[in-house]
Amino acid sequence: MVHPLLASSEFHGAALTALVAVFEGVCRELNLHPVQDPLTDIVAETVLHCVRDGKADQVHILNCARKALNIH
């Protein structure tokens, strides 16, 4: 399942695939199931915020999301 916030974003193709991979990875790190709920909404919004800074590299997005969500 692609989180609705990611699916409705302006990103498509490879960029969306990267976003979904990072979203799912962060959810795993937080022991969240990647379904729509308030906590995964926060994760999805954070991932989108991180990719909008201009870098689409998965490692950059993941590190940005981890920092924003205070995951060590």
C-alpha positions in Angstrom: 0.0 0.0 0.0 1.2 3.5 -0.9 0.4 5.9 1.9 -2.3 8.3 0.6 -0.1 11.4 1.3 2.7 10.0 -0.8 0.3 8.8 -3.6 -1.3 12.3 -3.9 2.1 14.1 -3.9 3.6 15.7 -7.0 6.1 12.8 -7.2 5.8 9.9 -9.6 7.8 7.1 -11.1 11.2 6.6 -9.6 10.8 9.5 -7.2 7.7 8.0 -5.8 9.3 4.6 -5.5 12.1 6.1 -3.5 9.7 7.9 -1.2 7.8 4.7 -0.6 11.0 2.8 0.2 12.1 5.4 2.7 8.6 5.7 4.2 8.5 1.9 4.7 12.0 1.8 6.1 11.3 4.5 8.6 8.0 2.7 9.6 10.0 -0.5 10.2 12.5 1.4 12.3 9.7 2.8 14.4 7.8 -0.6 14.5 4.9 0.9 12.7 2.7 -0.8 10.1 2.7 1.3 6.9 -1.1 1.9 7.0 -2.8 5.3 7.2 -3.0 6.4 10.8 -1.9 9.6 12.7 1.6 8.3 13.3 2.3 7.1 9.8 0.8 10.4 8.5 3.6 12.2 10.4 6.2 9.9 8.9 4.8 10.4 5.4 4.7 14.2 5.9 8.3 14.1 7.1 9.5 12.1 4.2 7.8 14.5 1.8 9.4 17.5 3.5 12.8 15.9 3.2 12.5 15.2 -0.5 11.3 18.7 -1.2 14.6 20.2 -0.2 15.8 19.2 -3.6 17.6 16.0 -3.2 15.9 12.7 -4.3 18.7 10.4 -3.1 17.2 7.7 -0.9 20.0 7.8 1.6 19.7 11.6 2.0 15.9 11.4 2.4 16.3 8.6 5.0 18.9 10.5 7.0 16.8 13.6 6.9 13.7 11.8 8.1 15.6 10.1 10.8 17.0 13.4 12.0 13.6 15.1 11.8 11.9 12.3 13.7 14.8 12.0 16.2 15.6 8.4 15.3 19.2 7.4 16.2 
